[in-house]
Amino acid sequence: MYKLGIDVGGTNTDAVLINENKEVVADIKHPTTPDVYDGINEAIRTVCDTAKIDRADITQAMLGTTQGTNAIVERRNLAKVGLVRIGAPATLAIPPAVDWPEDIQGVVEDYVIIRGGYEYDGKEIAELDTDAAKDFFTRVKGKVNSIAISCVFSTVRDDEELAIAKLCREVMGDDIPISISSEIGSMGLIERENATILNAALCHVAKRFTEGFVRSLANEGITNARVYISQNDGTLMTMEYAQKYPIRTVACGPTNSIRGASYLTKLQNAIVVDVGGTTTDLGVIEKGFPRESGVAVTIGGVRTNFRMPDIISIGLGGGSIVREHDDGSVTVGPDSVGYQITSKALVFGGDTMTATDIAVRLGMADIGDASKVAFIDEDLANKALATIKTMVEESIDAMKVSSDDVEVILVGGGNIILPKKLIGASTVYVPEHAGCANAIGAAIAKVSGYYEKFIDYNETPRDQALAHAKEEATQQAIEAGAIADTVEIIDVEDVPLAYYPGNTCRVRVKAAGNLA
């Protein structure tokens, strides 16, 4: 029995097969194609042919994809969204999407702010105006593709969001996708609402990449596999879940690389440097999983506050363009030849000097034809390498929480451009199969359960509240497909909220287990 992991990046589509002993049987890289499914089909075909296995023996297939992120950043294929904000009169001063870039504001086709919402302690601001909501749904029926619902302090109480969602179904039918803010973001109305709108806008993209992946598998004769999509906390979700919460695929690529790096090195705590063709992503492994960001995250110019990995991205990759300037200085990137590296880079007969060419010139890598870069002046090459080294070292320093040196893992197909000694790193690891760590991370990912709630410890003792939270998170993981005996609690957090009455804390628990 085999697991198939696929990760689609901007430059390469990586594929890996892992057997029942969790050993990598085969891994390949294939250039990402303009139509991503052509690249996925080729990657699946090549990795299966390389491993010489019976495709019927593939029982699980996992996909990590950048399509959700790309759709937001490139403003393409986004659905028209109708928004209901529950919070009048308290929130009338700030219209939805007010701080969004102009070229994406049009995602919100129409909106209404109705009476309702809650105070910080769960008390109603005003009586819920269901008539206004009903009129809005009647008005936008047939004009929008998806509905987003947000409510003031819905993270404390979600009753009114659920009531409006039920009303939406009654008016607009059961087929309309509905995104509810309390299920997506955390504290902060505007950022949570923004994340909810983006989630609603990705409904077409989500349907396309989930159904497209299934078609790609079928085209290659893989029909017995259960299909999963990578989410950005290092775990998996079903196709149905991915279609409901596509926003959770954003940044799943770096997350897969972090999980893959941990798996390949057996390290539970380290900094991972994932070097692709265009960008380098740095993240932190904590207890084998990616460290989450504690601040609002901007996606395509839109501020959001949903769960995201703590990632730093810099414009450095194997295809980054190297330039020597009149003053003798050398810059690397941020522009890149991307997936055209096999035709544009000097070592492949192209006419553009890239970071990969520098690595070959200095004897750090054996790729392409080294004779084609022999003319590069050694001083220029060393300046370029120093620039590359400094960019990564500064980013490593930014990810550290102390001045102590840390263990660093280099992964990604472009890791050849980096030296194996870096300031701030106690040890630099480059594991076998590092080039496909992202696909490996997708293939070996676990299933998670997540619990978050505001609890007054004066009403429910802390020990009792945490025990209940752990039970709920564990049960969610099992319901998502995890083997009960393998589920473990991987993160517990309770944060006192000084502005709440009593002894209120935000309790967050995450559990994860192996796929059944």
Rosetta blueprint (number, residue, H / E / L):
1 M L
2 Y E
3 K E
4 L E
5 G E
6 I E
7 D E
8 V E
9 G L
10 G L
11 T L
12 N E
13 T E
14 D E
15 A E
16 V E
17 L E
18 I E
19 N E
20 E L
21 N L
22 K L
23 E L
24 V E
25 V E
26 A E
27 D E
28 I E
29 K E
30 H E
31 P E
32 T L
33 T L
34 P L
35 D L
36 V H
37 Y H
38 D H
39 G H
40 I H
41 N H
42 E H
43 A H
44 I H
45 R H
46 T H
47 V H
48 C H
49 D H
50 T H
51 A H
52 K L
53 I L
54 D L
55 R H
56 A H
57 D H
58 I E
59 T E
60 Q E
61 A E
62 M E
63 L E
64 G E
65 T E
66 T L
67 Q H
68 G H
69 T H
70 N H
71 A H
72 I H
73 V H
74 E H
75 R L
76 R L
77 N L
78 L L
79 A L
80 K L
81 V E
82 G E
83 L E
84 V E
85 R E
86 I E
87 G E
88 A E
89 P L
90 A L
91 T L
92 L L
93 A L
94 I L
95 P L
96 P L
97 A L
98 V L
99 D L
100 W L
101 P L
102 E H
103 D H
104 I H
105 Q H
106 G L
107 V L
108 V E
109 E E
110 D E
111 Y E
112 V E
113 I E
114 I E
115 R E
116 G L
117 G L
118 Y E
119 E L
120 Y L
121 D L
122 G L
123 K L
124 E E
125 I L
126 A L
127 E L
128 L L
129 D L
130 T H
131 D H
132 A H
133 A H
134 K H
135 D H
136 F H
137 F H
138 T H
139 R H
140 V H
141 K L
142 G L
143 K L
144 V L
145 N L
146 S E
147 I E
148 A E
149 I E
150 S E
151 C E
152 V L
153 F L
154 S L
155 T L
156 V L
157 R L
158 D L
159 D H
160 E H
161 E H
162 L H
163 A H
164 I H
165 A H
166 K H
167 L H
168 C H
169 R H
170 E H
171 V H
172 M H
173 G L
174 D L
175 D L
176 I L
177 P L
178 I E
179 S E
180 I E
181 S H
182 S H
183 E H
184 I L
185 G L
186 S L
187 M L
188 G L
189 L H
190 I H
191 E H
192 R H
193 E H
194 N H
195 A H
196 T H
197 I H
198 L H
199 N H
200 A H
201 A H
202 L L
203 C H
204 H H
205 V H
206 A H
207 K H
208 R H
209 F H
210 T H
211 E H
212 G H
213 F H
214 V H
215 R H
216 S H
217 L H
218 A H
219 N H
220 E L
221 G L
222 I L
223 T L
224 N L
225 A L
226 R E
227 V E
228 Y E
229 I E
230 S E
231 Q L
232 N L
233 D L
234 G L
235 T E
236 L E
237 M E
238 T E
239 M H
240 E H
241 Y H
242 A H
243 Q H
244 K H
245 Y L
246 P H
247 I H
248 R H
249 T H
250 V L
251 A L
252 C H
253 G H
254 P H
255 T H
256 N H
257 S H
258 I H
259 R H
260 G H
261 A H
262 S H
263 Y H
264 L H
265 T H
266 K L
267 L L
268 Q L
269 N E
270 A E
271 I E
272 V E
273 V E
274 D E
275 V E
276 G L
277 G L
278 T L
279 T L
280 T E
281 D E
282 L E
283 G E
284 V E
285 I E
286 E E
287 K L
288 G L
289 F E
290 P E
291 R L
292 E E
293 S L
294 G L
295 V L
296 A L
297 V E
298 T E
299 I E
300 G L
301 G L
302 V E
303 R E
304 T E
305 N L
306 F L
307 R L
308 M L
309 P E
310 D L
311 I L
312 I E
313 S E
314 I E
315 G L
316 L L
317 G L
318 G L
319 G L
320 S E
321 I E
322 V E
323 R E
324 E E
325 H L
326 D L
327 D L
328 G L
329 S L
330 V E
331 T E
332 V E
333 G E
334 P E
335 D E
336 S E
337 V L
338 G H
339 Y H
340 Q H
341 I H
342 T H
343 S H
344 K H
345 A E
346 L H
347 V H
348 F H
349 G L
350 G L
351 D L
352 T E
353 M L
354 T E
355 A H
356 T H
357 D H
358 I H
359 A H
360 V H
361 R H
362 L L
363 G L
364 M L
365 A L
366 D L
367 I L
368 G L
369 D L
370 A H
371 S H
372 K H
373 V H
374 A L
375 F L
376 I L
377 D L
378 E H
379 D H
380 L H
381 A H
382 N H
383 K H
384 A H
385 L H
386 A H
387 T H
388 I H
389 K H
390 T H
391 M H
392 V H
393 E H
394 E H
395 S H
396 I H
397 D H
398 A H
399 M H
400 K L
401 V L
402 S L
403 S L
404 D L
405 D L
406 V E
407 E E
408 V E
409 I E
410 L E
411 V E
412 G L
413 G L
414 G L
415 N H
416 I H
417 I H
418 L L
419 P L
420 K L
421 K L
422 L L
423 I L
424 G L
425 A E
426 S E
427 T E
428 V E
429 Y E
430 V L
431 P L
432 E L
433 H L
434 A H
435 G H
436 C H
437 A H
438 N H
439 A H
440 I H
441 G H
442 A H
443 A H
444 I L
445 A L
446 K E
447 V E
448 S E
449 G E
450 Y E
451 Y E
452 E E
453 K E
454 F E
455 I E
456 D E
457 Y L
458 N L
459 E L
460 T L
461 P L
462 R H
463 D H
464 Q H
465 A H
466 L H
467 A H
468 H H
469 A H
470 K H
471 E H
472 E H
473 A H
474 T H
475 Q H
476 Q H
477 A H
478 I H
479 E H
480 A L
481 G L
482 A E
483 I L
484 A H
485 D H
486 T H
487 V L
488 E E
489 I E
490 I E
491 D E
492 V E
493 E E
494 D E
495 V E
496 P E
497 L L
498 A L
499 Y L
500 Y L
501 P L
502 G L
503 N L
504 T E
505 C E
506 R E
507 V E
508 R E
509 V E
510 K E
511 A E
512 A E
513 G E
514 N L
515 L E
516 A L
